[in-house]
Amino acid sequence: MENIKPILLNTKLFKNVLPEELDLLLDSHNITCSHYKKNSFVVHAGDKINTIGLVLKGHILVTKENILGERIIMSVLEKGSLFGEIGAFSDRGVWPATVIAQDDASVCFINKTIFFGGCVKNCTSHQKIIFNMLNIISNKAMFLNRKVEYLSFKGVRSKIAAFLLDEYSKTNRLTLSLTINRNELAEFLNVTRPSLSRELSHMKADGLIDYHKYTVKILDLEGLSVL
């Protein structure tokens, strides 16, 4: 547990929580950590849920299947990211999506009762993590709203442009280091892999972008913005 405390304190969930406050929070609540090999399942959609997952190492994919059995990647989460918080507090009480390790990953599961503290001694720390959780859920709702916008675009080029512009907005850097491969990006944008590759080639030929493996460089930001 001592090894993961520095990681926990650097996450959004425990933002502004002091080390001694973290000790009080974790002392009376269950927390377990597990390691997963690349492409292994972390949780399955429909499993009972009473914990919230927090990525300690590596990357994980949050996925859903449509009625045809085709996988759609909802999000790619890295170190410090939460998952399952919406399902944990819903009436259904089940994991709403399947979670898969994109590479070798470590995850800790925190019992949701950590937010139900009634102890006066823990009052300040509970206020902090409840506020942090509300902020996380609000940001995730905004992201999912943007995800719906991706899916609403009819053209593959428009979907790619919207995705790249969102990635650019996070760092204001024209060179983007993506955390997902071509197959995963196609699933994320809900397009076929051949359609994605073909449109990327066309965008490169048109002088909008250049790319190599996981790196994409925006060459014409203005041109990308009007697609």
RARAFEN-V486305 format. One line per field, one symbol per residue. ss: DSSP state (@ for helix, = for strand, . for the rest). Layout:
ss = ???
This chain:
ss = .@@@@@@@@.........@@@@@@@@@...======....===....=..=======..======.....=======....==.@@@@.....=...====...=======@@@@....@@@@@@@@@@@@@@@@@@@@@@@@@@@@@@@@@...@@@@@@@@@@@@@@@@...===....@@@@@@@@...@@@@@@@@@@@@@...====..====..@@@@@..
